[in-house]
Structures are given as structure tokens and as C-alpha cells.
Amino acid sequence: MIEALDLHKSFVTKTGVVKAARGVRFVAPDGMITGLLGPNGAGKTTTLRMLCTLMAPDEGRARVDGLDSVLQQHEVRKRLGVLPDARGLSKRLTARENIEYFGRLQGMSTPRIAARIETLSTALGMASILDRRTEGFSQGERTKTAIARSLVHDPKNVILDEPTNGLDVMTTRALRDFILDLKAQGRCVILSSHVMQEVAALCDQIVIISSGAVVASGSTQALTAQLGAATLEDAFVTAVRTASMPLGAAS
Amino acid sequence: MNALVTIIRKELTDLLRDRRTVMLSLVTGPLLTVLMVQGMGAVMSQRASGVEEPITVEAIGADQAPNLVAFMQSQNITLTASKGDPEQRVRDQEVDLVLRVAPDYATRWRASQPATVELVHDSSRTEAAVLAQRLAGVLRLYGQQVGAARLLARGVAPSVTNGVSISQHDLATPTSQANRALTFLPFMLMMIVFVGSIPSGVDNTAGERERQSLEPLLANPVSPSVVMSGKMLSTSLFTTLMLFVTLSLLEVGFQLSSSSASVTVATLGTIGLVLMPLVLVGAALISYLAGGAKSVKEAQSAAAGITMLPMSVMLLAMNPPKQALWVSATPLVSQSRLIEKLLRGEAPVAFEWLLMVAPTLAVAGGLWWLASRRYRDEAFIVST
């Protein structure tokens, strides 16, 4: 379970202070896929970074399985698998070596790493690329390797930042099945995406973030009903527009 | 500890698979260094022995001074008739030097007056300067002998003209004498230490960031200082490898070449040890500089500044400051002095080792701390 408890984060830039998150609040339960939606610059990536311990919130707390992301950073990292937006590989190492590297850093034993690589390789269909150097990998092969690398330690909680970005149809489908498998295994999955059909098809719960705060949340059905929209896309647009209007103008 | 070893192992594997860097750092670089050392040694020993070599010098009016010609011949200097205007020929660099016997030489000689011999040359040309020095020496010697003979003929002991007799008591040992050819060796080895750490240091910090693999790496349950230390140590190990490859090739070069300069395996090994603390400084410095760069390109420009450090040592070596304690404790200077000492065949005392190791390690530690701090800065980690 991943909890965002009133997360605040500001950055000082040349033009002034940017409030990237101003009170993000949601809970992603186990055995469910929670979709994180939001326009560019809404604060999604900042929120994900606070959840995966790469950033400490200015205010509020992020918790994974009840553990504090700042105070129990290493414990949280052991229970969390993250596919960040930045997903570069070491190109002179093979896919297997890239995965092994992270397994060792997670403190795993060699046989356990080997077993996990076997499992992940089967699930992601990457047997043919496992012992090739990653230089020259296609986008799909790179993403699969990066996902396997982030899940090598068999984490209970998984955060995927736009996992299907730039992938072809076949790879996207395979990846969706893989994500559904993660859910079926009882893991807590947070998925950020810009593809509405994907979110609608995969997610049990959707959290819409705009201007650094949650503006709507619930299942696809609940959101469309609540916002009087025909599709999730319409609901999303309505939620974001309403939130960006000046106070009082909504009525 | 495990994480540290994992990171070092991964970085070294990664680096050793980069064929271009390996070729450049472990083959081309060391070979060029050895060639330079051998070349400089050859130049130096040629200069030292150049004094005795038989040479031919153009002269004008030599027929007036048969005794001088004969004396010159006895000193391995053959005089031949000049083929034209001496000034012009020297200016045109056709000859290095022309000796001109003044037209009134014979007359003045017979009158026991100083007879003039002119050396026409361009002292800004190194070879000409060496030659002029040698000829001037021979001429002075000839003048003294002639003067002494004249005094004797007049019944005066020639020794009365010597107010002071100079005797040189040179303490140089054969080793120290021969290894003067290695004056630039400390500088070149320091160059290796600093330049050698650049490819690895840039690739595993700025390169990691450019490949977008820094963020996922730091999401592992490993402290940022450990990640930084692992990268720094792998850079140090690679530089050490490069250094010892160079030292081994140097030894091979000494064995094969005929130059008088030579250094024993033990001394070269000790020199390698002296450079170890500097290897850490180099690795920490590049990790700090490249770690703060936004791209590999930016990191490489920052790294170019690193080469200025050994340069500054060369300046200090050419213009040595007084033997103050702070100078002896300054990193780079202290190593350079210790290496010079080892090359002279002397054994440094424990205090000198301490002066060399402690301040340098302190500097390395400070740089390591600064570099680690960068990896703890969250804005730094995620900025691309």
C-alpha cells in the first residue's frame, strides 16, 4: 500500500518559487492498479518522486506499507519497484548484467537474482535479448529491461511512470498483460500515463492531478458519472478545466 | 560494503569494455609517455656528451693562425675555410657558427698583444649557443697556454697570474647524474594520474546522468555517498592500472635503450606508491567536477582544467620556492620532490612520507565529501 498524505513540494527557479505539489492526497491499496492522470506540469512526476523516496516532501508524508519514505528510506526502497521517467541502461552491459546490478544493490543473493531474472524474462518475453549488450536495443527492449531491473527484488509495491511511452502495439499489449499480472499477484501498482484508453482499461482507481493537487478520484465509472461525462477523456478535461478556473467561476 | 564492491565491479566491467578508452589509456597513453621520456633522455645525454664530439667549424683567416688551427685539431675541432659572408650565412641558418680570425691577428700575435678571434653566431639558437660555449672554452684554454709560455720565456712563473685556484667537488652520484635526464618524469607521471582519471570519471558521473540511469540507480537502498565512493574508487583503480602499465613500460624502455638513465624496478614501484594518494585526489576531483556537469560535453570542458594542476607543478619545479614546510606539504609539490629524491637514488625519511601522504589524503577526503554532497542533493539527482 502506498499513501500520499498531503504532499507539498516547491522548487526555487530563476523566475521564482514553483509549487509543484500543494497537498496531494490519495491512497493506492494492494491488489489494485491506481492510475495517475494529469496534464503536463501538473505535478505527477514530482509526486511520484516523493513516493519513491528520491525527493523529500516539504510538508506531509509519503508512506509505503506504513513506512515513512524519509525516515525509513532504505526499508521503503526495498519494498518499492520504480520505473522512473529516466530509464537509461548501461549500454556496455548485457540486459542480464543490468538487472543483476540492481539485484545486488538490493542486497539479493546470486541464486535468487538468477531465479527472479528467469521469472521476469518469461513474463516480459525477453529471453532472446537477455544476454545481449543493451547498446542498440529498441525502445521496447530497453523498457522491458528497465522494468525487469526495477522489479528484480520482487517488490510488493510498483510505481510505473508512463511505461508504454513510445512502444509499439504488440509490446504495449504485452506490457499491459504484465501489469495486470502484477495486480493479480496482489501488488500495489501506481501507473502514470497520458493514454486514456490504457488508464481506463487497466486502472481500478484513477487519481487526477492538476496544478499540484488531486482534483478528482475514483473508478472510471464513478468519475464519468460524477463529472457528467461520456468518456474518461471528457471527465479528465472537465476535471482539469474546473480546477484551473478562478474560485467561484465554476458555478 | 557489498554495495560498494558491486558498484566498483560494475563500473570497472563497464569501463574495460569500452575499447577506445582502454586503448587510449592502457596502450597509447603509456607508450607515448615512454617515448617522450626516452626522447628527452636522448636529447639530454646528447647535450652532455656533445662537448667531446669531433666537429667541423667554418673559419675566416685561419691561415694566419696555424698554431691555433693545430690546437683546435687536438680538441677535435677541424677548421675549414668559410664559403661567404659569415653574418649572412649564420642569419640564413646555413651554419651554426663561423670563427673569424682578425686580419691583424698575425701582427698582434708577433707583438705579444691579445689577438682577436671572433665567434659569429646567434645565441638564441640552442645548438649554436652550445657550440659557441665549447669553442670559447677551447679558445680560452689556448690563450692561457700561450700566455703561460710567454711568461715562462720572460722568466716569470705562470702561476703568479692565478689569484684563486678553483677546484670542483661534485657530490653527484653516478645515479643522480644519469637521472638528470628524468627531470620531467614526475611531471609526466602526474599528468597520467590526472588525465588518466578523466575518461572513467566523466563516464561514470556525467555519463550516467546523460544516459538517464542515475535516477534509477539512486532509487536503490544504497546511500548516495556509497554510490559516489564506488564510482570514485573504480576511477582510482583504473588510473592506478594505467599508472602501473606506464611504469612497467618505462622499465622496459630503460632496459632496452642505451641511454645512461635508468631506474630500478624497486624505485619505479616506490614512485608508483608515492603517486597513490594523488590518484585519489585526481579521482575525487574529476568526480566532483564531472558530477556537477549537466552533460558529458560540459564535464569534459571542466576536466580540461584538471591538466593545469600538473602544469603548475612543472612551473614550481622550474622555479622552486624556498624549502618552507608548507611547500613540502603541498600536494603535487610534495610528490614531485619525493620522486626527484627517489630518482637521485636517495631514500626519503618517514617524516617526508608523512608530509606527502597526510595533506594529500586530506584534500582527497575533502573533495570526496563535496562530490558525495552532490549525490545527496535531490534537485541535482533529478535534473536532466
Interface residues (C-beta under 8 A of the other chain):
Chain A: F11 R49 C52 T53 L54 M55 A56 Q73 H74 E75 R77 K78 L80 V82 L83 P84 D85 A86 R87 G88 L89 S90 K91 R92 L93 E97 Y101 F102 R104 L105 Q106 G107 A146 R149 S150
Chain B: N2 A3 T6 I7 K10 T13 D14 R17 D18 E208 R211 Q212 S213 L214 E215 P216 L217 L218 A219 N220 P221 V222 E378 A379 I381 V382 T384
